[in-house]
Amino acid sequence: MSEPVVPVPHAAGRAGVVQDDAAEAGSALAALAALDIAVLPVNGDVGQVAEGVLDLPEEMLRRWRLAGGVQVRTLVTARADGVLVGAAFEVHRPLTAYRKIVDVWAPDERVADVLVETIEERAWREGAVAVKRRFPAEDPDDAQADGPAPAGGDVLASPVPGGKSPWRRSLERGYREVPVPVWAAPVTSDPADTGCGQVRWRGAAPERALPYMRQTTDFTCGPVALQLALCGLGLQDQPDRGEEMRMWRQATTVAGCDPLGLALAAADRGAVPEVLLSTEQPTLLELCTTDEERDLRRFIQSGFRADLAERGITVETTVFDLDRLRAVLADGAIALVLIEQLGMHAEPSPHWITVHSVDGDIFYANDPWTDADLGETYLDALDLPLPSATLDRLAWYGAPSYRGMVVLRAA
């Protein structure tokens, strides 16, 4: 089912008003009195959601079809007299407070503006605090993502004479550029798939700006999360793969990294760590498949505990709540929080994220992981806004469940 169709009347000064030169463009919009907007949930193939979508540019449809799994997908269409004159595809992780516009197709830039406005207004109404936009071109000033017309179809509308690129119009709308990180995508991927990006905040941007890095393996979220925190504290310039591997070798417990090992790695790099862990038992044993692996992980963690005690690094046994995390952030610290990512992603897994800011009910995190196979980019994981109810739900792992957090301060 779609949301109600919203008629957009032609009126002077209204964004998205369609006023076409039919003689030059042969436009089907010239004699129309309204633009109809439909907001359509996508549960299967996006190409089957609305008539005319299969005629859109092939590369655009390829990007749209990457999305899936637990991701929330929405297609917004614009029609004039039943003719498709614009479409925009929005996708985001569930349980989060952002929306990402993957592409906007509309040969008339005013139609494109209406589609973006529709997504923004819906996002704010649903409690999102950020709308992010992906642009595919390496040179964003030449990224004509709002055109051309569908392959084999008529030219539906003429660009406004003297019009600006979608990238420039977006900046003038209140978006700001999000520079592409050096380590933005899987090391085996084509860098062109990363694209460029912008973000528009409903209110103020997060107080703290941390760099971003996507982990280069399936098991190094902890070392990458730690690097991001160290950069935020001024203890490291930029994250890189060499340091990712060095930290992993130091903090690993056979595969992933536990809170104790990460705290030791942080201390060796000039940070003052504090571990908050709700159990005194070894953690992450759920990842082991044999008794030998479980015994080895227990042995490694007992050594970590002994090293922390010898160095006077606090390990507090407590079931911390979000008020404690809020206080930590207010005090200028940054926190590595262990989560169960199921719900925000399709598969269960322990995972480390870097929580760096909070504003009201929203916590901001840099997440080292992106589902690149589903079309996610650094835009999905940088300054990821998590409602407190979401973070409170995710910040448990194990059976029985436990909580883990490493608080980091500059010396």
QUIVENCOR-V154515 format. One record per backbone hydrogen bond with DSSP energy under -0.5 kcal/mol. CO is the residue of the C=O (numbers start at 1). NH is the residue of the N-H. If there is no record, write none. Layout:
# QUIVENCOR-V154515
co=CO nh=NH
co=CO nh=NH
This chain:
# QUIVENCOR-V154515
co=1 nh=41
co=5 nh=7
co=6 nh=37
co=7 nh=9
co=8 nh=35
co=9 nh=11
co=11 nh=14
co=14 nh=17
co=17 nh=19
co=20 nh=22
co=21 nh=24
co=21 nh=25
co=22 nh=26
co=27 nh=30
co=29 nh=32
co=33 nh=10
co=35 nh=8
co=35 nh=37
co=36 nh=79
co=37 nh=6
co=38 nh=40
co=38 nh=77
co=39 nh=3
co=39 nh=41
co=40 nh=75
co=41 nh=43
co=42 nh=73
co=45 nh=48
co=46 nh=49
co=50 nh=53
co=52 nh=55
co=53 nh=56
co=55 nh=151
co=57 nh=61
co=58 nh=62
co=59 nh=63
co=60 nh=64
co=61 nh=65
co=62 nh=66
co=63 nh=66
co=63 nh=67
co=64 nh=67
co=68 nh=71
co=71 nh=73
co=72 nh=92
co=73 nh=42
co=74 nh=90
co=75 nh=40
co=75 nh=77
co=76 nh=88
co=77 nh=38
co=78 nh=85
co=78 nh=86
co=79 nh=36
co=80 nh=83
co=83 nh=80
co=86 nh=78
co=87 nh=105
co=88 nh=76
co=89 nh=102
co=89 nh=103
co=90 nh=74
co=91 nh=100
co=92 nh=72
co=93 nh=96
co=95 nh=387
co=97 nh=129
co=97 nh=130
co=99 nh=132
co=100 nh=91
co=100 nh=102
co=101 nh=134
co=103 nh=89
co=104 nh=106
co=105 nh=87
co=107 nh=109
co=108 nh=111
co=108 nh=112
co=109 nh=113
co=110 nh=114
co=111 nh=115
co=112 nh=116
co=113 nh=117
co=114 nh=118
co=115 nh=119
co=116 nh=120
co=117 nh=121
co=118 nh=122
co=119 nh=123
co=120 nh=124
co=121 nh=125
co=122 nh=126
co=123 nh=128
co=124 nh=127
co=129 nh=202
co=130 nh=99
co=131 nh=200
co=132 nh=101
co=133 nh=198
co=135 nh=196
co=138 nh=140
co=139 nh=142
co=140 nh=143
co=142 nh=144
co=143 nh=145
co=144 nh=147
co=146 nh=106
co=150 nh=153
co=154 nh=156
co=156 nh=29
co=160 nh=163
co=165 nh=169
co=166 nh=170
co=167 nh=171
co=168 nh=172
co=169 nh=173
co=170 nh=175
co=171 nh=174
co=176 nh=199
co=177 nh=179
co=179 nh=181
co=181 nh=184
co=182 nh=184
co=183 nh=214
co=186 nh=189
co=189 nh=191
co=190 nh=193
co=191 nh=194
co=191 nh=195
co=196 nh=135
co=197 nh=178
co=198 nh=133
co=199 nh=176
co=200 nh=131
co=208 nh=210
co=213 nh=215
co=217 nh=220
co=220 nh=224
co=221 nh=225
co=222 nh=226
co=223 nh=227
co=224 nh=228
co=225 nh=229
co=226 nh=230
co=227 nh=231
co=228 nh=232
co=229 nh=233
co=230 nh=235
co=230 nh=236
co=231 nh=234
co=240 nh=244
co=241 nh=245
co=242 nh=246
co=243 nh=247
co=244 nh=248
co=245 nh=249
co=246 nh=250
co=247 nh=251
co=248 nh=252
co=251 nh=258
co=256 nh=253
co=256 nh=255
co=258 nh=262
co=259 nh=263
co=260 nh=264
co=261 nh=265
co=262 nh=266
co=263 nh=267
co=264 nh=268
co=266 nh=269
co=266 nh=271
co=267 nh=270
co=270 nh=411
co=271 nh=273
co=272 nh=409
co=274 nh=407
co=275 nh=277
co=275 nh=316
co=276 nh=405
co=277 nh=318
co=284 nh=287
co=285 nh=288
co=290 nh=294
co=291 nh=295
co=292 nh=296
co=293 nh=297
co=294 nh=298
co=295 nh=299
co=296 nh=300
co=297 nh=301
co=298 nh=302
co=299 nh=303
co=300 nh=304
co=301 nh=305
co=302 nh=306
co=303 nh=307
co=304 nh=308
co=305 nh=309
co=306 nh=310
co=307 nh=311
co=308 nh=313
co=309 nh=312
co=314 nh=275
co=315 nh=317
co=316 nh=277
co=316 nh=318
co=318 nh=320
co=321 nh=324
co=321 nh=325
co=322 nh=326
co=323 nh=327
co=324 nh=328
co=325 nh=329
co=326 nh=330
co=327 nh=331
co=328 nh=333
co=329 nh=332
co=334 nh=408
co=335 nh=337
co=335 nh=355
co=336 nh=406
co=337 nh=353
co=339 nh=341
co=339 nh=351
co=341 nh=344
co=341 nh=345
co=345 nh=343
co=349 nh=341
co=351 nh=339
co=352 nh=368
co=353 nh=337
co=353 nh=355
co=354 nh=356
co=354 nh=366
co=355 nh=335
co=357 nh=364
co=359 nh=362
co=361 nh=388
co=362 nh=359
co=363 nh=386
co=364 nh=356
co=364 nh=357
co=365 nh=367
co=365 nh=384
co=366 nh=354
co=366 nh=368
co=368 nh=215
co=370 nh=372
co=371 nh=374
co=371 nh=376
co=372 nh=375
co=377 nh=380
co=377 nh=381
co=378 nh=381
co=378 nh=382
co=381 nh=367
co=381 nh=384
co=383 nh=385
co=384 nh=365
co=384 nh=386
co=385 nh=97
co=385 nh=387
co=386 nh=363
co=387 nh=390
co=387 nh=391
co=388 nh=392
co=389 nh=393
co=390 nh=394
co=391 nh=395
co=394 nh=340
co=394 nh=396
co=397 nh=402
co=402 nh=397
co=403 nh=278
co=404 nh=338
co=405 nh=276
co=405 nh=407
co=406 nh=336
co=407 nh=274
co=408 nh=334
co=409 nh=272
